[in-house]
Amino acid sequence: MREYKMRRGEHLEERVPDMKAKIEETFGPVSGTEEYKGSDLYVVEDPDNPVFERITAGTVEYSGKKDKLGVDFEERPAEEVIAAGEAEAAADAVDAKNDFLLECTGRDAKSRRDSMKRAVEDDADKPDNV
């Protein structure tokens, strides 16, 4: 499960007032929920795009901090997708993921990558159990 921050000054509930509807619009019908860190995230067991096997997404709530977007994309192996002749679906899957993350977080792929790099670098600077 990956968690994504919003842009400075923005909140997830303001960007996406109806998370379930946004997920269904982008990936297909929600089939249930799954608990993650005390929050119920939506599960799409049979996504519209054949590249995805399962998608878990929703708002991860934190007390005293801004909520984050939690997402877990389970995908079929690339070799299997290509062998099935669904290369175009793979490109559509990448677009769907990036569009969903951009609409929810207000951050493009480059800024999300940069943010994750900074988080890893910050963790590397912390001493190990000293």
Secondary structure, DSSP 4 states (H G I P E B T S, - for coil): -EEEPPPTT--HHHH-S-HHHHHHHHH----EEEEETTEEEEEESS-SSTTEEEEEEEEE--TTS--EEEEEEEE--HHHHHHTT-HHHHHHHHHHHHHHHHHHHS--HHHHHHHHHHHHHHHHHS-S--
